[in-house]
Amino acid sequence: MDIIIFGPPYSYSGYAKHNRRVMIGLAERGWNVKVIPTEEHIPEHLPEKEKLLNLTKTELQDEKTAVSINIVPAPAIYYKASYNILWCTIESTIAHDGLMRRCLMFDEVWVPSDQNRKALLKAGLKKRFVHVMPEGVDLHVHDLSGPKLEKYQSDKYTFLFIGDWSLRKGIPYLFDAYLNAFTSNDNVRLLLLTHYQGRSKEKGEGRIMQEYEEIKERHINKNPAKIEFILDYIPEPDMPKLYRTADCYILPTLGEAWSLTVIQAMAHGLPVITTKYGGHMDYCNNYNSYLIDVEKFDIMDDKTDLYVDFYKGQKFAFPSVKHLSKLLKYVYEHPQHARITGLIAQQNIIKNWSWDEAIQKVDQRLQAIQKERKC
């Protein structure tokens, strides 16, 4: 059976990495996979570049019986085959009406987590149309004993954040909690790998530093603990080295469909502090991570410039700054407990959340579709 995958495989986002793994993994399992990319630019050092390009050249055996997997984000148009699947993500508590209209154009919908499934069911989609297809993690590169990224090594206890500079990623709450918890007298630093989405590199960096200065000016703490930024691009092969420079990973997110950075940090054995809501709750719990209480569920419209239409009017989980500050202090003051928590997380991830496991679930669902359509 032909599998036509229509979507974005080339960027360095976590979701694009997931797309690449599924595309290549299904081909390696014997499916006749044709990739129709919805983006043109291919990063120079993309590890899977040649494999992906080869999949764009695949000849279809029988288009009349083909199954299409249409991956969001993608244009409003989609590839229509004899059976069509929409693979989407939802960061808010319920699916936006616009996304629901798109879902109803397909034969079934795939999402990465149970929180996403519940958001679609809450919005009115029938259970039989929704299937959870989790993402995975590269287990062979996620080892704290490997080399570190020398440029960013430090003797200070390092909290690492990776994500775009946005309200959804919890940037304001991260700074408030960190500056409340620590001063320059503490042997600690916050290291952020970030970018401003939707702007050029130069304009984005200027906006980040401007907003950071505004945060510092309005904060009571005039003797702040160390904060460092990584605003340069880091090649994907060097990302494990960056995780190894850290002692703890922090993501006070307002909403995640899955969160590749959280699961990558856990696979490294890092203790993780993250919000107690979202797709990552499929693999995060009170035993393998430090979960931030949700203060309230609210909209973001009046608090930030929205760059995604599907966020308008949607409710997100706002983390408690007070509780986050408490968790930061606890992890810093109890490094041995944090280290054990990270190792527990690492074992959970190794056992249950490899890319092989993720691709196997997709493979099994496609086999079931193939069997159903032959009956």
N, C-alpha and C positions, 0 to 999 in steps of 0.2 A: 504493500500500500504506500502511495506517495504521501509524504508529509511536507506541506509547504509552510514555511515559517516566515511571517511577514512582520518585521519589527526592527528595532535598533540594537545592533550587536557590537558596535565599534567603540563607543565612548568608554571612559574609565569609571562611570557610575557603577554602584553596586548592582543595580538592576541589569545593566548591560552585560556585566560579567556573568550574571546568572543566565542571561539569554545565550551568551556564547557557549557556556558549559552544556546547556540543554541541546543546542543545535548540534554541537560536535558529538556529545554523548549519544544522542539518538542515532546519528550516522554510524557511530562505532558499534552500536547494537544491531545494525543490519537494516534499519529503516532507510528508505530512499528519500533523503532530506534535500529539499531545495530551499535555499535562503534567499528571500527578497528583502534586502536592507532598506530601511526608511531613512538612512543617513548616508552621506557621501564621504565625509572626511574619515580617514583611517589613521589613527595615531602611529607614528613611526615605529615605536617599540612595542606594539601590541603583540603579545606572545603567540596568540592564535591566528594571526593575520592570514597566513597561507592556507590554513585549514578552512577558514571562513570563506576566503575567495574561491576555493575549490567548490564549496557547497553552493555558491551562487551560480555555478556552471552546470549543476546537476540537470540531467535530462529527465523529464517526467515520463513515467511508464504508462500511466492511465489517468489522465486528469479528471475523467468522469467519476472516478472513485476516490479522488484525493481528499485528504483532510487538511484543512488550513488551521494554523495556530497564529492568531493575530495578537501581537503583543503591544500593550499600552505602556509608555506613551507612543502614539502613532498618529498619523493624519486621520481625519474623519473618514476618509475612504478606507476600505479594507479589502483583503483578498478573499473572494468568494469561491469556494470549492463546493463539493457535494455535501460536505459536513464541515461546519465552521465553529471554531473555539475562540473565545476571547480570553486572553490572559491579562488580568489587570491587578492593580494594587489600590488599597484604600487606606489613607492615613487618619481619616476622621471617624467618628463614632457610627455614622450611617452613610450609605452611599448617596452621593449627589444625584438629583433627578436627571441631570444630563448624562451621567454615567449609567444610570438605570436604563435610559432610553437606548443607549449604545448596547448594553447587555442583552436587551430584548431582540436585537438584530441577529443574535447568534444561537446556535443549537445548544451550547453549554458554556459555562464560565469557569475559569480556573483562577484561584487566588492563592497567595503563599502562606496564609496563616488562618487560624480559627477566628481571630478577631475580625479579619476581612470577611470570612464566611458569615459571621453574625451580622456584620454591617449590611451585607446584601440581603440577608433574610429579613432583617428589620425593615429594610426599604421595600420589601414586598416580593422578592424573587423566590421562586419555589425551590425547596431543598434539593430536588432531583437534578436541578440545573447547575448546582454549585459544587465544585470539587476543590479540595485543598491540595495544592502541589507545593510543598515546602522548598525553600532554597537550601543551599549547602555551604560547605566551607572546604578549603584546601588544607587537609590535615598534615600533609608532608612538609609544608613550609612553616607551620605555626608551632615553633619550638623556641622557648625562651633561652635555651642554651646556645643558640646560634649567634652570629655576628650582629652588632648593633649599628645604627646609622651614626657614624662617628661625629658628624657635624652637629648633631643635636643631643649628644650624650651630656649628662650632668650628674654631679654628686648629690643634687637635691632630689627629694622625693617628688616624682613627676606624675602629675595627673594629665592624661592625654585626652584631647577631644579631636575628633575627625568629622567634618561635615560642613555644609554650606553655612554662611553667615546669615542666619534667618531666625525669625521668631519660632518657627516650627521646630527647629533643632534646639530651642531653649537657651539661646545665647544670653539674653538679659538675665535669666534666672541663674545661669551658670556663674556669671560675673558677680551678681549680688551675693550668692551663697559663698563663693570663694573668697571675696573681699571681706565678708562678714566673719569667715572662719579663721583667716590667717592674716598676719602682717609680715613685714620684712624680717622680723625676728625669728620666723619659722623657717626651717630648712626645707622649703617646698617651692614648687613652681607649677604653673599651668601652661601646658604646651598645646597650641591649637594649630592644626592643619586645616585651613579654611579658605574659602573663596566667596565672592559675591555673585550669586547666580543672576544671569541675565545682563551682565555688564562686561565690558572688555577688562582684561587683566589690570591695566593701568588705572582705569576708573574704579574698578572694584576694590583695588588695594587702597586707593585714596579714600573711598567711602568707609571701608572697614576701620582704618586708622582714625578717621574723623569721628565715627560713632564710638570707638573705644575711648577716645579722649573725653567725649561727652559723658560716658559712663563713669570715668574716673572723677570728673569734676563734680558730679552730683552725689558722689558717694561719701559717706561720713569718714571712712577709713582713709586718712591722708598719709598712711605709712604702709602702702599695699605690698603684699607678697608678690614675688616675681611672676610675670606673665610674658610668654614668648610666643611669637607668631611664625608659622611657616606659610608663606604666601607663594612660594615657588611650587612648580609641578614636581611631584616625586614619582618616578617610574614604578609601575606595578611590581616588578621584581624586588624593589627596595622597600616596599611597604612592610614586610615582616620585620625588617631591621628597625623600622620606625616603632612598631609595637614593642620591640625589645628595649627601647630606650625608656619605656614607661614603667611605673610601678602600679598604676591603676588607670582604668579607662572610665571616662565619664561622658554620659549622654543624657542630659535632662530634657528629653524630647517631649513634644506635645502630641506626637502621633507618628507611628512607624507601621508600615505594612509588614516588614520583616526585620530590617536593620542588619545589613551585612557587616558593618563595622563592629557591632556588639558581639556577634557570633565569632568574628575573627579574633577579637580581643580575648574572648573566653577560650577559644581554641589554643591561644598562646599561653593560657594559664594565668592571665591577668585578672585580678578582681575587677568587677564591673559595677558601677553605680549608674542606674538608669531608672526611668519613670515606670511606675507600676501599672502600665497600661500600654497596649499596642501589640503588634504582631510578634515581637520578641518574647512575649509572655508564653509562647509555645515552648520555649527552651529556657527561659529565666524563671527562677523561683526564689523563695526566701532562704534556701540552703546553698545555692550556687551563685548568688549575686546580692547586691545591696539595692533594694527597691525603694524609690522615692514615693512618698505618699502623694496622691492626686489631691490638690487643694480644691479644684472645681473643674467642671466641664463647661466650656464657653466657646464663643465664636472668636475668630481672629480679625474679622473685617475692620473693626474700629481700632486695632492695635498695631497694624503693620500694612505695608503695601503688598497686596496679594499678587503673586505672579502666576498662580494656577487658578483658572476659573472654577474648577471643581472644589476649591476651598471656600468659596463664598457662601456664607450662611451656615457652614458646617461647624459642628462642635468638636473641640479637641480637649485633651487632658492637660490642664495646667499644673505643673509640679509645685510642691510646697518648697519655697526657698528656705524656710526655717528647718525643715526636715533634711533637705539636701545639704545645708551647711553642717548639720549635726553628723550626717554620714561622712562627709569629707573629713571632719575632725576625727571621727572614730577610726576610719581607715588609716589615716596618717599616724594616729597615736597607738594603733594596734596592728602594726604591719605583719606580724606573724599570723594573726587570725585572718587578715585579708589575703595573705599568701595561700593559706589553706583553702579558703573559699575559692580562690582562683584555680587551684589544682582540682578541686571537686568539679568546678565548671568544666575544666578541660576534659576530664574523664567523661562527663555527660555528653559533651559535644563529640568526642572521638567515637563514642559508642553509638550515637543516634543520628548525627547530622552531617555525614559526609556527602560530597557531591554524588558519589555512587548511589547512595540511598535516595537522594532527590531524583536522580535520573531514572532510577528503577521504578519509582512511583509513576512518573510520566509514561514510561514504557508500558507498565501494567495497565494504565488507563487506556492507552492507545490500542493495546491488544484487546481489551474489553470492547472498545468501540468497533474494532475490526470484526470481532466475533458477533456482536449484536447486529451489525449491518449485513452479515452473510446469512443470518437466520431468516 
